[in-house]
Every structure is written in C-alpha cells, then in structure tokens.
C-alpha cells in the first residue's frame, strides 16, 4: 500500500456508486486523514422520511455493509415493507429495504429533534465504525431538478421513476443560491490535495459546486485538485452520465469530462483504454495520469486510490518551491 500524501489529510468530493467505491479505497489508505464531501442534491422527502441517497451509498460502502452487486442499499436486505406498500396501493416506485428504513427513520427523527444533517451523518458513520469523516455539502436543502421538454422534474422522479427515460435539456439546483456551504468544511485543516471521485459530473459534483463559495473555497486551498474520469471508453461505468453528456452536446469521453472541469482541476486520471486522448486533454492545461480505473473489486478500489495519491504527490512536488528560492514568509 502506498503511503498517504505527506501527513496531511485528503479531501474527496463524491456521490453515487462510483464515487463511493473510490472513497472506500481512499479510506483504506488514509483512515481518519480522509474527509469526503458528499452530494445532497439527490435528497428528497418520501413517505414522511428524509432520504439522502448519496450520503447513504457512501456511508454503507465505507461501513462495509453496501449491497455488493448493485452498489447501493444494504447487503442481505429484505423487502417486506415494499411488498406490503405495493399491496396497499402505495407509491412503491422508490425501493426502501426493511433495514434501510431504519436509517431513514433515524435521520428523520433526529432532524425533527433539531439535529443538522452533518450531525446525523456523523452519528451514522460512528455506528458503522467509519474512521473517515463524511460531510454533506450543505445542511440546507438543495434539490437537483431536471428540465425536459418544458417540464421541471424532481431528480428522483427522473432517476428512479422515469429510469432516466426522458431527454435532459438542462439541470438546475433549486435552493442552491440560498444555501450555505457546510460550515464544517471551512474548519477543516489544510489538505494536501483534493480528489474528485469518478462520480457523475452533472448530477453528483455540480450540485456541490453550485453551493455559493464552494468553487472559491476549492481554488483558494492552493493544493492540487485531481479528478477521476467516470467515462471509460466512451461509456459510463454506471448511471446516466454518458446519456446526459450526449443530450447536453458534450463529448462523451474522458476529454469531455476534462473540458467540463477545465479551470478547476490540475489533473485528471483516465483509463488506459483512453490513453490516446491524453495529448488533447493535456492541451486543456491539465496533467494526465493513465491507469486502470474500472473498480470491480476492493483491490481495484485500493489500487486506484493509491494511483490517485501518487498522482497528487507528483503534482504537489511540481508546486513546491525550489530550495534555492527560500521562504517568502
């Protein structure tokens, strides 16, 4: 296992199954030196519960209890609640497992008691023995909205009920303009680097960046920012990223991902099958690191995390002042 980057901690931005997998690999390498800032644009209220799909996916994955086959939900889940709900004629389109319901009930009750989403995330992480710190991007409500053919569609309606089956004209983040970046983020120690996990750029990372102050905070850190492309060989490993990129007239490739993050990131990690794109990506002004990026096993997650940390370490060295320059302080 590669040693962590210096003695400082790493900040990761994540959402969805791919993001959770790399966050898990980073947690294996870094332990409590990792902070994961998680998208909450997917959050919604359903059947009286406050549901945080991305937070739960990252929490379950780092806690070692996620369903290994589907990547979300709990391993060994049962579905008696949903079966009975469907029998009663209730809204059974969003699947809630019997044990997963305990998470939503706990969160909803704590929020009603006055706890913040950040506090609840910490409590759930502690219950699962997670050493890394998981932070929602904001304690305020930000909701991803899909605009399609003149309709404004709530994200979970688009993603689950409609199975991403309508074209995306544009994406908005309701409440983002009034939201505050999680106050705990500003209190974090200076990281050695920021790693943007292979999450959907439009649905998982853009909601984080839409919160006022998020982009400024990242750039003002003055540390390397590395993104891992979720597009491999012109396709998304999981989810609708490729479909959305096509519908928004963006190149469905690692180059398209690089262009999306241009001006924010210093480097991008792409899969070996996309190595031919490296020169064109480099022309955008970012460093390129080519390694296997598909994570089919826990060992793959750890290997990709180590590769990302090695890449960040190399970028840190290029930023470091020459010894002959001395100190500016």
HELIX and SHEET records of a PDB file:
HELIX    1   1 UNK A   16  UNK A   30  1                                  15    
HELIX    2   2 UNK A   31  UNK A   33  5                                   3    
HELIX    3   3 UNK A   53  UNK A   62  1                                  10    
HELIX    4   4 UNK A   80  UNK A   87  1                                   8    
HELIX    5   5 UNK A  100  UNK A  112  1                                  13    
HELIX    6   6 UNK A  117  UNK A  127  1                                  11    
HELIX    7   7 UNK A  155  UNK A  156  1                                   2    
HELIX    8   8 UNK A  157  UNK A  161  3                                   5    
HELIX    9   9 UNK A  176  UNK A  178  5                                   3    
HELIX   10  10 UNK A  183  UNK A  186  1                                   4    
HELIX   11  11 UNK A  201  UNK A  205  3                                   5    
HELIX   12  12 UNK A  206  UNK A  210  1                                   5    
HELIX   13  13 UNK A  214  UNK A  220  1                                   7    
HELIX   14  14 UNK A  241  UNK A  247  1                                   7    
HELIX   15  15 UNK A  254  UNK A  260  1                                   7    
HELIX   16  16 UNK A  272  UNK A  277  5                                   6    
HELIX   17  17 UNK A  278  UNK A  282  1                                   5    
HELIX   18  18 UNK A  298  UNK A  319  1                                  22    
HELIX   19  19 UNK A  323  UNK A  325  5                                   3    
SHEET    1   A 7 UNK A 133  UNK A 136  0                                        
SHEET    2   A 7 UNK A  34  UNK A  38  1                                        
SHEET    3   A 7 UNK A  10  UNK A  14  1                                        
SHEET    4   A 7 UNK A 193  UNK A 196  1                                        
SHEET    5   A 7 UNK A 224  UNK A 228  1                                        
SHEET    6   A 7 UNK A 267  UNK A 270  1                                        
SHEET    7   A 7 UNK A 287  UNK A 290  1                                        
SHEET    1   B 2 UNK A  44  UNK A  46  0                                        
SHEET    2   B 2 UNK A  49  UNK A  51 -1                                        
SHEET    1   C 3 UNK A 151  UNK A 154  0                                        
SHEET    2   C 3 UNK A 143  UNK A 148 -1                                        
SHEET    3   C 3 UNK A 170  UNK A 174 -1                                        
SHEET    1   D 2 UNK A 231  UNK A 232  0                                        
SHEET    2   D 2 UNK A 235  UNK A 236 -1                                        
END                                                                             
